[in-house]
């Protein structure tokens, strides 16, 4: 699926049910993007290429999932995503911990400062 054991897989979910399942399990950062949005390509997809991100996510036991806002409008409405790109970090039980709008380096900097679990 999307998140398995200690290995964090970067993927785009196929269904809204799968997205909600991952959010409800928690400990996941969700990048909301749109294909037509150039800042999304730079910021959200750039997270995939950030050299230390996979290691940091693994240390924090945090998964990373991407959601296309044009395809998954129900998720976008329920999670109140008004601006793309956005990254929302969900804790246990799907509780929102932190929201980054336009994010960029602010997300990775925040992530570095979090304690290792």
PAZAPA-4460 file (N, C-alpha, C; in steps of 0.05 Angstrom, whole numbers, plus 32768, in hexadecimal, padded with zeros to 4 digits):
% residues 117
    n_x    n_y    n_z   ca_x   ca_y   ca_z    c_x    c_y    c_z   seq   type   mol
   8011   7FE8   8000   8000   8000   8000   8012   8019   8000     1      X     A
   800C   802B   8011   801B   8045   8011   8031   8045   8026     2      X     A
   802A   803C   803E   803E   803D   8054   8040   8021   805F     3      X     A
   8059   8016   805F   805D   7FFB   8069   8075   7FFB   807B     4      X     A
   8070   7FF1   8093   8086   7FEE   80A7   8098   8006   80A9     5      X     A
   80B2   8000   80AB   80C6   8016   80AE   80CC   8023   8093     6      X     A
   80C5   8015   807D   80CB   8021   8063   80B3   8033   805B     7      X     A
   80B9   804C   8057   80A4   805F   804F   80A4   8062   8031     8      X     A
   808D   805D   8025   808B   805D   8008   807D   8077   7FFF     9      X     A
   8088   8085   7FEC   807C   809D   7FE2   8069   8095   7FCB    10      X     A
   804F   809A   7FCF   803C   8091   7FBB   8024   80A3   7FBA    11      X     A
   8015   80A0   7FA5   7FFB   80AD   7FA2   7FE6   8098   7FA5    12      X     A
   7FD3   809B   7FB8   7FBE   8087   7FBC   7FAB   8085   7FA4    13      X     A
   7F9E   806F   7FA2   7F8B   806B   7F8C   7F6F   8073   7F93    14      X     A
   7F67   8070   7FAC   7F4B   8075   7FB3   7F49   8088   7FCB    15      X     A
   7F33   8095   7FCE   7F2F   80A7   7FE5   7F2D   8096   7FFE    16      X     A
   7F22   807F   7FFD   7F21   806D   8015   7F3D   8067   801E    17      X     A
   7F4F   8062   800C   7F6B   805D   8013   7F78   8075   8020    18      X     A
   7F72   808C   8016   7F7D   80A5   8021   7F73   80A9   803E    19      X     A
   7F58   80A6   8042   7F4D   80A9   805D   7F58   8094   8070    20      X     A
   7F5C   807C   8066   7F67   8067   8077   7F83   806E   8081    21      X     A
   7F94   8078   806F   7FAF   8080   8076   7FAF   8097   808A    22      X     A
   7F9E   80AB   8085   7F9C   80C3   8097   7F92   80B9   80B2    23      X     A
   7F7E   80A8   80B3   7F73   809F   80CD   7F88   808F   80DD    24      X     A
   7F9A   8081   80CF   7FAF   8072   80DD   7FC3   8085   80E9    25      X     A
   7FC6   809D   80DD   7FD7   80B2   80E8   7FF4   80AF   80E2    26      X     A
   8004   80C1   80EE   8021   80C2   80EA   8028   80C3   80CC    27      X     A
   801B   80D6   80BE   801F   80D9   80A2   801E   80F7   809A    28      X     A
   8030   80FE   8088   802F   8119   807C   8022   8116   8061    29      X     A
   800E   8126   805B   8000   8124   8042   8005   813D   8032    30      X     A
   8010   8139   801A   8015   8150   8008   7FFE   8152   7FF5    31      X     A
   7FF0   8169   7FF6   7FD9   816E   7FE4   7FE3   817E   7FCC    32      X     A
   7FDE   8175   7FB4   7FE9   8182   7F9C   7FD4   8181   7F85    33      X     A
   7FDA   8190   7F70   7FCB   818E   7F58   7FDF   818E   7F40    34      X     A
   7FD9   817E   7F2D   7FEB   817B   7F16   7FF0   8195   7F07    35      X     A
   7FDB   81A7   7F06   7FDE   81C0   7EF7   7FED   81D5   7F07    36      X     A
   7FF3   81D0   7F20   7FFF   81E4   7F32   801E   81E2   7F32    37      X     A
   802B   81F5   7F26   8048   81F5   7F24   8055   81F6   7F40    38      X     A
   804C   8207   7F53   8058   8206   7F6E   8055   81EA   7F7B    39      X     A
   803F   81DC   7F75   803B   81C1   7F80   8051   81AF   7F76    40      X     A
   8057   81B0   7F5C   806C   81A0   7F51   8087   81A6   7F5E    41      X     A
   808C   81BF   7F62   80A6   81C7   7F6E   80A7   81BF   7F8C    42      X     A
   8092   81C4   7F9B   8093   81C0   7FB8   808C   81A4   7FC0    43      X     A
   8074   819A   7FB9   806B   8180   7FC2   807B   816A   7FB5    44      X     A
   807E   816A   7F9B   808D   8155   7F8E   80AB   8158   7F95    45      X     A
   80B4   8170   7F9B   80D0   8174   7FA3   80D6   8166   7FBC    46      X     A
   80C2   8161   7FCD   80C6   8152   7FE6   80D0   8136   7FE0    47      X     A
   80C7   812B   7FCA   80D0   810F   7FC3   80EE   810E   7FBE    48      X     A
   80F9   8124   7FB4   8115   8125   7FAD   8127   8130   7FC3    49      X     A
   811B   813A   7FD8   812B   8145   7FEE   813C   812F   7FFA    50      X     A
   8156   8132   7FF8   8168   811B   7FFE   8164   810F   801A    51      X     A
   815F   811F   802E   815E   8114   8049   8142   810E   8053    52      X     A
   812E   8113   8042   8112   8110   804C   810B   80F4   8053    53      X     A
   8112   80E1   8043   810B   80C5   8048   8117   80BC   8063    54      X     A
   812F   80C4   8068   813C   80BD   8081   812E   80CA   8099    55      X     A
   8128   80E4   8096   811B   80F3   80AB   80FF   80E6   80B1    56      X     A
   80F0   80E0   809C   80D6   80D4   809F   80D8   80BA   80AE    57      X     A
   80EB   80AA   80A6   80EF   8090   80B3   80F6   8093   80D1    58      X     A
   8108   80A6   80D7   810F   80AB   80F3   80F7   80B4   8103    59      X     A
   80E6   80C4   80F7   80CE   80CE   8105   80B7   80BB   8104    60      X     A
   80BA   80A5   80F5   80A5   8092   80F0   808C   809F   80E4    61      X     A
   8091   80AF   80D0   807D   80BF   80C3   807C   80B7   80A5    62      X     A
   8064   80B1   809B   8061   80AB   807F   805C   80C4   806F    63      X     A
   805E   80C2   8055   8058   80D8   8043   8047   80CE   802C    64      X     A
   8030   80DC   8028   801D   80D5   8014   8016   80EE   8004    65      X     A
   8011   80EA   7FEA   8009   8100   7FD9   7FEC   80FD   7FD0    66      X     A
   7FDD   8113   7FCF   7FC1   8113   7FC7   7FBD   8128   7FB1    67      X     A
   7FB4   811F   7F9A   7FAD   8130   7F84   7F92   813D   7F8A    68      X     A
   7F91   8157   7F8D   7F79   8165   7F96   7F63   8165   7F80    69      X     A
   7F6B   8162   7F67   7F58   8161   7F51   7F4A   8147   7F50    70      X     A
   7F57   8132   7F58   7F4B   8117   7F57   7F3C   8110   7F70    71      X     A
   7F46   8119   7F87   7F3A   8111   7FA1   7F2D   8129   7FAF    72      X     A
   7F19   8134   7FA2   7F0B   814C   7FAC   7EFD   8148   7FC7    73      X     A
   7EF3   812F   7FCC   7EE6   812A   7FE6   7EFA   812D   7FFD    74      X     A
   7F12   8123   7FF9   7F27   8125   800E   7F2E   8142   8012    75      X     A
   7F31   8151   7FFC   7F38   816D   7FFD   7F23   817D   800D    76      X     A
   7F09   8178   8008   7EF4   8185   8017   7EF4   817E   8034    77      X     A
   7EF6   8164   803A   7EF5   815B   8056   7F0D   8165   8066    78      X     A
   7F24   8166   8059   7F3D   816F   8067   7F41   818D   8065    79      X     A
   7F2E   819B   8059   7F2E   81B8   8057   7F48   81C3   804A    80      X     A
   7F50   81B7   8034   7F67   81C0   8025   7F5E   81D5   8011    81      X     A
   7F65   81EE   8017   7F5C   8204   8006   7F72   820E   7FF3    82      X     A
   7F8B   8207   7FF9   7FA1   8211   7FE9   7FB4   81FA   7FE3    83      X     A
   7FBE   81FA   7FCA   7FD3   81E6   7FC3   7FEB   81F6   7FBB    84      X     A
   8003   81EC   7FC1   8008   81D3   7FCF   8005   81D7   7FED    85      X     A
   7FFD   81C2   7FFA   7FFB   81C1   8017   8005   81A6   8021    86      X     A
   8010   81A6   8039   8018   818D   8046   800B   818D   8062    87      X     A
   7FFC   8178   8068   7FEF   8176   8083   7FFC   815D   8090    88      X     A
   8004   8161   80A9   800F   814B   80B9   7FFA   8141   80CC    89      X     A
   7FF4   8127   80CA   7FDF   811B   80DB   7FED   8109   80F0    90      X     A
   7FE3   810B   8109   7FED   80FA   811E   7FDB   80E3   8122    91      X     A
   7FDC   80D7   813A   7FCC   80C0   8140   7FAF   80C6   813D    92      X     A
   7FA0   80B2   8132   7F84   80B5   812E   7F7C   80C9   8118    93      X     A
   7F8F   80D2   8108   7F89   80E4   80F3   7F87   8101   80FC    94      X     A
   7F90   8107   8115   7F8E   8122   811F   7FA3   8134   8111    95      X     A
   7F9A   814B   8107   7FAC   815D   80FA   7FBF   816A   810E    96      X     A
   7FD9   8167   8108   7FEE   8172   811A   7FF8   818D   8110    97      X     A
   7FFC   818E   80F6   8008   81A6   80EA   8000   81A8   80CD    98      X     A
   7FFD   81C1   80C3   7FF5   81C6   80A8   8009   81DA   809C    99      X     A
   8013   81D4   8084   8025   81E5   8076   8018   81ED   805B   100      X     A
   8015   8206   8057   8009   8210   803E   8020   821C   802D   101      X     A
   8023   8211   8015   803A   821A   8005   8054   820D   800E   102      X     A
   8053   8203   8026   8068   81F5   8035   8085   81FB   802C   103      X     A
   8090   81EC   801A   80AC   81EF   8013   80BE   81E6   802A   104      X     A
   80D2   81F6   8030   80E5   81EE   8044   80DA   81EE   8060   105      X     A
   80C3   81FC   8065   80B8   81FE   8080   80B0   81E2   808A   106      X     A
   80A6   81D1   8078   809E   81B6   807F   80B6   81A5   8087   107      X     A
   80CB   81A5   8077   80E2   8195   807D   80F1   81A0   8095   108      X     A
   80F1   81BA   8099   80FE   81C5   80B1   80EE   81BD   80CA   109      X     A
   80D4   81BE   80C9   80C3   81B6   80E0   80C8   8199   80E6   110      X     A
   80CA   8188   80D1   80CD   816C   80D4   80E8   8166   80E2   111      X     A
   80FD   8174   80DB   8117   8170   80E7   8116   8175   8105   112      X     A
   8105   8188   810E   8105   8190   812A   80F4   817D   813B   113      X     A
   80E5   816B   812F   80D4   8159   813E   80E5   8143   814B   114      X     A
   80DD   813A   8163   80ED   8125   8171   80EA   810A   8162   115      X     A
   80FF   80FB   8163   80FF   80E0   8158   80EC   80CE   8169   116      X     A
   80DC   80BE   815C   80CA   80AC   816B   80D5   8091   816F   117      X     A
***
